[in-house]
Amino acid sequence: MYQQQYYQSPNVRPIVQQRYRTVNDLMPGIVPGLLGVVQLFLWIAIIALEIVSIYYDAGRGTIYAGLWCSAVFFVTWISMFCYRKFHLNI
């Protein structure tokens, strides 16, 4: 049948995998910083407007709904600043 060939040196090559493009390659580092700043200002504005609405008329409306809604912006602006810090360090 077929004869097996014997090599004097090993025929082993390193496996080189392709590097796929990530979000970090497509987006500059300033974009998460700008988004974080915008979300920070939105969070401050929501908190301020909720405090003013409670002071203005505490008997009507959805009291404290703005505080719960601002929790989303609180988490997102912190995560954007963390993403920016780790994105620039990589």
C-alpha positions as CSV (number, residue, x, y, z in Angstrom):
1,M,0.0,0.0,0.0
2,Y,1.3,3.4,1.0
3,Q,4.6,3.9,2.7
4,Q,4.8,6.1,5.7
5,Q,7.4,8.9,5.3
6,Y,9.7,9.7,8.2
7,Y,11.0,13.2,8.6
8,Q,14.3,13.9,10.1
9,S,13.0,17.1,11.7
10,P,9.6,17.7,13.2
11,N,7.1,19.1,10.8
12,V,5.2,21.1,13.4
13,R,4.2,24.7,12.7
14,P,2.6,27.1,15.2
15,I,-1.0,27.7,14.6
16,V,-1.6,31.3,13.8
17,Q,-5.2,32.4,14.2
18,Q,-6.6,35.4,12.5
19,R,-7.3,38.4,14.7
20,Y,-10.9,39.6,14.2
21,R,-11.8,43.2,14.4
22,T,-13.4,44.2,17.8
23,V,-15.3,47.2,18.9
24,N,-12.1,48.6,20.3
25,D,-10.6,48.7,16.8
26,L,-13.6,50.4,15.3
27,M,-14.4,53.1,17.9
28,P,-11.9,55.6,19.2
29,G,-11.4,56.0,22.9
30,I,-13.0,59.4,23.1
31,V,-16.5,58.1,22.2
32,P,-17.1,56.2,25.5
33,G,-15.8,59.2,27.3
34,L,-18.3,61.6,25.6
35,L,-21.1,59.1,26.2
36,G,-20.2,58.8,29.8
37,V,-20.2,62.6,30.2
38,V,-23.6,63.0,28.5
39,Q,-25.0,60.2,30.8
40,L,-23.5,61.9,33.8
41,F,-25.2,65.2,33.0
42,L,-28.5,63.4,32.2
43,W,-28.3,61.7,35.5
44,I,-27.7,65.0,37.4
45,A,-30.6,66.6,35.4
46,I,-33.0,63.8,36.2
47,I,-32.1,64.0,40.0
48,A,-32.4,67.7,40.0
49,L,-35.8,67.8,38.2
50,E,-37.1,65.1,40.5
51,I,-36.1,67.0,43.6
52,V,-37.7,70.2,42.2
53,S,-40.9,68.4,41.4
54,I,-41.1,66.9,44.9
55,Y,-40.5,70.4,46.4
56,Y,-43.0,72.0,44.0
57,D,-45.9,69.6,44.4
58,A,-45.4,66.5,46.6
59,G,-49.1,65.6,46.5
60,R,-49.6,64.9,42.8
61,G,-47.7,63.0,40.1
62,T,-45.4,60.1,40.3
63,I,-43.3,60.8,43.3
64,Y,-39.8,59.3,43.3
65,A,-40.2,57.7,39.8
66,G,-37.4,59.9,38.5
67,L,-35.1,58.7,41.1
68,W,-35.7,55.1,40.1
69,C,-35.4,56.0,36.4
70,S,-32.1,57.7,37.1
71,A,-30.6,54.5,38.5
72,V,-30.1,53.3,34.9
73,F,-28.0,56.4,34.0
74,F,-26.1,56.1,37.2
75,V,-24.9,52.6,36.3
76,T,-24.3,53.5,32.6
77,W,-22.1,56.5,33.1
78,I,-19.9,54.6,35.6
79,S,-19.6,51.7,33.3
80,M,-18.7,54.0,30.3
81,F,-15.9,55.6,32.3
82,C,-14.6,52.2,33.4
83,Y,-14.8,51.0,29.8
84,R,-12.8,54.0,28.7
85,K,-10.1,53.5,31.3
86,F,-9.6,49.8,30.5
87,H,-9.9,50.4,26.8
88,L,-7.0,52.9,26.9
89,N,-4.9,50.6,29.1
90,I,-5.1,47.6,26.7
